[in-house]
Amino acid sequence: MSAAGDDGAVRLTVNGDEHVVTSGTTVAGLVTGLGLEPRGVAVAIDGEVVTRRTWPDRPLRGGEHVEVLSIAQGG
Amino acid sequence: MAEPLRPDGHDIDDIDDNDGADVTDVADLGEDPLVIAGEAFRSRLILGTGGAPNLDELERALVASGTELTTVALRRVDPSAPGSLFDLLRRTGIRPLPNTAGCFTARDAVRTARMGREALETDWVKLEVVADERTLLPDPVELLDATEQLVDDGFVVLAYTNDDPVLARRLEDAGVAAVMPLGAPIGSGMGIRNPYNLAIIREAAEVPVVLDAGIGTASDAALAMELGCDAVLLATAVTRARHPVTMAAAMRHAVEAGRLARRAGRIPRRLYAEASTSFEGLADLDAGG
């Protein structure tokens, strides 16, 4: 998929919804931008788990499907 | 192939599960901890977080249950959700056990387990791979496949399984830390439908056996423990009870009572009466009449 568009915006999907971030935004930046505390949160991109310690070094790319999960009541 | 189950064919009530010490108070059960993968728990009740009306009620129920381990699911974040389950767990000190609820294939379950490991920084997982939404019964083929993959990946797998002694044995061979057979379908409240299979699972297993699913009320939990289960995992029976906190306390007592009864050694079942009072020395009140 393409990188940032001409306007520097990266368009991707977060939990099934379209989402736009600025070019260079990392996974860590996305999680913070969603107003989340990183603890209790897990992220997958295109079905693959992104290890927490790599969040600050992993930029988001256009067209990626990002899943941001947290613990919820269950089972 | 799995090895054959123990073919003793002995009286199912003829069990001595006591190390000889008298246990007269539930506090003494602390000397008899539940040990899973080398970690000890004083409480033999694992309470799930699913189904509670709100986090406040859930927190009070968890505390009343005395549980030290509680299952949680992984779902898309909802920044608008009130309160934080994570904060609740931190506040109460109850250890979270991430599950793979909602997974129908080994592939999904393995990925969800990895998400749980990232979210909670634990290798422990309650592995659930169900066949369909109507029964929520475990899919044995997918379950065994997921177990093998997760054990290879270093997970401590607590596997939710059918009340099938052979499958339990295969899961143990694959390296699970605990087998968790159902008593009845999840949320059904139907209790323990096949106590004899559970007894066979308990006989054969060298890992802890945790009765998981089907519990409706306190007597079901006590029965599970009397049958020799090492612990009981339940959620709906508490969280959807009319008064969850009170039911949580009932379950705590039931699990403790069942454990004590198991260790005490029940009397054998008999078809006919056996007098506990001697007939010797009975008065002859008809004499001289």
Interface residues (C-beta under 8 A of the other chain):
Chain A: N15 G16 L34 G35 L36 E37 R39 G40 V41 A42 V43 A44 G47 V49 V50 T51 R52 E67 V68 L69 S70 I71 A72 Q73 G74 G75
Chain B: G48 T49 G50 G51 A52 L58 T71 V72 A73 L74 R75 R76 V77 D78 P79 S84 L85 F86 P96 P98 N99 A101 R111 R114 M115 G116 R117 E118 A119 L120 E121 K126 E128 A235
